[in-house]
């Protein structure tokens, strides 16, 4: 039987979640089509202004789905260090994302989709954030509710 590390307090969980949001490059993004067909794809992101900013081609199913149904669950981390964000999503035309956010994405990823017509930006605003490592951290895993940090 494996011994679990002691559960982190809420403040440490928040610091660890913010570290992952600031340092990870990719996240799993869920979306659903109008008929309910689900998709789950990895997209690169930057954490900018308490939002996740991503880019994909506007013709991709994920962009089309999120334009029609602007809700998503975004997952990052490992199965032993989970951050799940339930988000409202904005699909922005290629030139509609503020330059500071576009620049932050370009700096982190080493390429810039700005000015490339088929690409759109996706801006995810978390309204619920769940963070845990092991079963002993399931209680208290909700660190954000209704867009407000609980810690």
Secondary structure as the mmCIF struct_conf table of DSSP 4:
data_model
#
loop_
_struct_conf.conf_type_id
_struct_conf.id
_struct_conf.beg_label_comp_id
_struct_conf.beg_label_asym_id
_struct_conf.beg_label_seq_id
_struct_conf.end_label_comp_id
_struct_conf.end_label_asym_id
_struct_conf.end_label_seq_id
HELX_LH_PP_P HELX_LH_PP_P1 UNK A 2 UNK A 9
HELX_RH_AL_P HELX_RH_AL_P1 UNK A 10 UNK A 23
STRN STRN1 UNK A 26 UNK A 32
TURN_TY1_P TURN_TY1_P1 UNK A 34 UNK A 35
STRN STRN2 UNK A 38 UNK A 48
TURN_TY1_P TURN_TY1_P2 UNK A 49 UNK A 50
STRN STRN3 UNK A 51 UNK A 57
TURN_TY1_P TURN_TY1_P3 UNK A 58 UNK A 59
BEND BEND1 UNK A 60 UNK A 60
HELX_RH_AL_P HELX_RH_AL_P2 UNK A 61 UNK A 68
BEND BEND2 UNK A 69 UNK A 69
STRN STRN4 UNK A 71 UNK A 78
TURN_TY1_P TURN_TY1_P4 UNK A 79 UNK A 80
STRN STRN5 UNK A 81 UNK A 92
TURN_TY1_P TURN_TY1_P5 UNK A 94 UNK A 96
BEND BEND3 UNK A 97 UNK A 97
HELX_RH_AL_P HELX_RH_AL_P3 UNK A 99 UNK A 109
BEND BEND4 UNK A 110 UNK A 110
TURN_TY1_P TURN_TY1_P6 UNK A 114 UNK A 115
TURN_TY1_P TURN_TY1_P7 UNK A 117 UNK A 118
STRN STRN6 UNK A 119 UNK A 132
BEND BEND5 UNK A 133 UNK A 134
HELX_RH_3T_P HELX_RH_3T_P1 UNK A 135 UNK A 137
BEND BEND6 UNK A 138 UNK A 138
TURN_TY1_P TURN_TY1_P8 UNK A 139 UNK A 140
STRN STRN7 UNK A 142 UNK A 145
TURN_TY1_P TURN_TY1_P9 UNK A 146 UNK A 147
STRN STRN8 UNK A 148 UNK A 149
#
